[in-house]
Amino acid sequence: MKDENNILNEIDIFISYHLIYMNKLRKALSGNIDPELTDCHSCQFGKKFNELKGGINPLPTKVKNILNEIDTIHCDFHSISYSVFKDKVNQEKFEQLNKMSDLLIRKLLRLKMIIKNPN
């Protein structure tokens, strides 16, 4: 079972997985590589996050809430990434994708702060 310290130790890994995926999307948008579109449970972040959520000890409500927010944002991010490529690289959707990416990272950093300073 995972506890808050395990989560704390893995937050940077989640951020790295997300940034690598986002970098691949940017390369795909520039035509350098084919897009590797996945759903929110099949990417590296999603697989690891699902493991984390499935094996955690009872956590404070604040931590549970932010984990749920991260999960929702992450899945929304993947939905938007599909639409960016489906709509022939819509710039407006790509800006929305960037905003979702920033929000996801901010929430992960917020989780880190909440775990380090629970009061």
VOLUM-242780 format. One record per residue (C-alpha): chain; x, y, z; residue in one letter; residue number from 1. Coordinates in nm, 2 decimals, padded with zeros to 4 digits. Last residue first. Example, Ala and Ser with C-alpha at 12.3 -4.5 7.8 and 13.67 -1.06 7.14 Angstrom:
# VOLUM-242780
(rec A; (01.37; -00.11; 00.71); s; 2)
(rec A; (01.23; -00.45; 00.78); a; 1)
END
This chain:
# VOLUM-242780
(rec A; (-00.16; 02.22; 00.77); n; 119)
(rec A; (-00.05; 01.93; 00.55); p; 118)
(rec A; (00.28; 02.09; 00.45); n; 117)
(rec A; (00.48; 01.84; 00.26); k; 116)
(rec A; (00.17; 01.65; 00.13); i; 115)
(rec A; (-00.01; 01.98; 00.04); i; 114)
(rec A; (00.30; 02.11; -00.14); m; 113)
(rec A; (00.35; 01.80; -00.34); k; 112)
(rec A; (-00.02; 01.80; -00.43); l; 111)
(rec A; (00.01; 02.16; -00.54); r; 110)
(rec A; (00.31; 02.06; -00.76); l; 109)
(rec A; (00.09; 01.80; -00.93); l; 108)
(rec A; (-00.19; 02.05; -00.96); k; 107)
(rec A; (00.04; 02.30; -01.13); r; 106)
(rec A; (00.17; 02.03; -01.37); i; 105)
(rec A; (-00.19; 01.94; -01.47); l; 104)
(rec A; (-00.28; 02.31; -01.51); l; 103)
(rec A; (00.02; 02.37; -01.74); d; 102)
(rec A; (-00.08; 02.08; -01.96); s; 101)
(rec A; (-00.44; 02.19; -01.97); m; 100)
(rec A; (-00.33; 02.53; -02.08); k; 99)
(rec A; (-00.10; 02.38; -02.35); n; 98)
(rec A; (-00.39; 02.17; -02.47); l; 97)
(rec A; (-00.62; 02.47; -02.49); q; 96)
(rec A; (-00.35; 02.64; -02.70); e; 95)
(rec A; (-00.34; 02.34; -02.92); f; 94)
(rec A; (-00.72; 02.35; -02.95); k; 93)
(rec A; (-00.70; 02.71; -03.08); e; 92)
(rec A; (-00.43; 02.62; -03.32); q; 91)
(rec A; (-00.63; 02.34; -03.48); n; 90)
(rec A; (-00.40; 02.08; -03.61); v; 89)
(rec A; (-00.60; 01.90; -03.88); k; 88)
(rec A; (-00.91; 01.86; -03.66); d; 87)
(rec A; (-00.83; 01.50; -03.56); k; 86)
(rec A; (-00.48; 01.60; -03.45); f; 85)
(rec A; (-00.59; 01.86; -03.20); v; 84)
(rec A; (-00.90; 01.66; -03.11); s; 83)
(rec A; (-00.70; 01.36; -02.99); y; 82)
(rec A; (-00.49; 01.60; -02.77); s; 81)
(rec A; (-00.81; 01.75; -02.63); i; 80)
(rec A; (-00.93; 01.41; -02.51); s; 79)
(rec A; (-00.59; 01.33; -02.36); h; 78)
(rec A; (-00.58; 01.66; -02.17); f; 77)
(rec A; (-00.93; 01.59; -02.04); d; 76)
(rec A; (-00.81; 01.26; -01.90); c; 75)
(rec A; (-00.52; 01.43; -01.72); h; 74)
(rec A; (-00.75; 01.70; -01.59); i; 73)
(rec A; (-00.99; 01.44; -01.44); t; 72)
(rec A; (-00.71; 01.23; -01.28); d; 71)
(rec A; (-00.54; 01.54; -01.14); i; 70)
(rec A; (-00.87; 01.66; -00.99); e; 69)
(rec A; (-00.93; 01.31; -00.83); n; 68)
(rec A; (-00.58; 01.32; -00.68); l; 67)
(rec A; (-00.65; 01.67; -00.56); i; 66)
(rec A; (-00.96; 01.55; -00.38); n; 65)
(rec A; (-00.79; 01.25; -00.22); k; 64)
(rec A; (-00.51; 01.47; -00.09); v; 63)
(rec A; (-00.74; 01.73; 00.06); k; 62)
(rec A; (-00.96; 01.44; 00.21); t; 61)
(rec A; (-00.67; 01.30; 00.40); p; 60)
(rec A; (-00.55; 00.96; 00.28); l; 59)
(rec A; (-00.66; 00.61; 00.35); p; 58)
(rec A; (-00.38; 00.39; 00.22); n; 57)
(rec A; (-00.31; 00.40; -00.15); i; 56)
(rec A; (-00.30; 00.11; -00.39); g; 55)
(rec A; (-00.54; 00.17; -00.67); g; 54)
(rec A; (-00.47; 00.54; -00.70); k; 53)
(rec A; (-00.09; 00.48; -00.74); l; 52)
(rec A; (-00.13; 00.20; -00.99); e; 51)
(rec A; (-00.37; 00.41; -01.19); n; 50)
(rec A; (-00.12; 00.70; -01.18); f; 49)
(rec A; (00.16; 00.48; -01.31); k; 48)
(rec A; (-00.05; 00.36; -01.60); k; 47)
(rec A; (-00.18; 00.71; -01.67); g; 46)
(rec A; (00.16; 00.88; -01.66); f; 45)
(rec A; (00.31; 00.61; -01.89); q; 44)
(rec A; (00.02; 00.65; -02.14); c; 43)
(rec A; (-00.26; 00.39; -02.14); s; 42)
(rec A; (-00.50; 00.52; -01.88); h; 41)
(rec A; (-00.55; 00.87; -02.03); c; 40)
(rec A; (-00.60; 00.74; -02.38); d; 39)
(rec A; (-00.32; 00.72; -02.62); t; 38)
(rec A; (-00.20; 00.93; -02.92); l; 37)
(rec A; (00.15; 00.87; -03.04); e; 36)
(rec A; (00.16; 01.14; -03.31); p; 35)
(rec A; (00.38; 01.06; -03.61); d; 34)
(rec A; (00.72; 01.24; -03.59); i; 33)
(rec A; (00.88; 01.55; -03.73); n; 32)
(rec A; (00.56; 01.71; -03.86); g; 31)
(rec A; (00.57; 02.02; -03.64); s; 30)
(rec A; (00.26; 01.89; -03.47); l; 29)
(rec A; (00.42; 01.55; -03.41); a; 28)
(rec A; (00.72; 01.72; -03.24); k; 27)
(rec A; (00.49; 01.91; -03.02); r; 26)
(rec A; (00.30; 01.59; -02.93); l; 25)
(rec A; (00.63; 01.42; -02.85); k; 24)
(rec A; (00.72; 01.71; -02.62); n; 23)
(rec A; (00.38; 01.68; -02.44); m; 22)
(rec A; (00.45; 01.31; -02.38); y; 21)
(rec A; (00.79; 01.38; -02.24); i; 20)
(rec A; (00.65; 01.66; -02.02); l; 19)
(rec A; (00.38; 01.42; -01.89); h; 18)
(rec A; (00.62; 01.14; -01.80); y; 17)
(rec A; (00.85; 01.39; -01.63); s; 16)
(rec A; (00.57; 01.54; -01.42); i; 15)
(rec A; (00.45; 01.20; -01.31); f; 14)
(rec A; (00.81; 01.11; -01.21); i; 13)
(rec A; (00.84; 01.43; -01.02); d; 12)
(rec A; (00.52; 01.33; -00.83); i; 11)
(rec A; (00.65; 00.99; -00.74); e; 10)
(rec A; (00.84; 01.06; -00.42); n; 9)
(rec A; (00.55; 01.26; -00.28); l; 8)
(rec A; (00.31; 00.98; -00.36); i; 7)
(rec A; (00.53; 00.73; -00.17); n; 6)
(rec A; (00.55; 00.97; 00.12); n; 5)
(rec A; (00.18; 01.01; 00.13); e; 4)
(rec A; (00.12; 00.63; 00.16); d; 3)
(rec A; (00.12; 00.35; -00.08); k; 2)
(rec A; (00.00; 00.00; 00.00); m; 1)
END
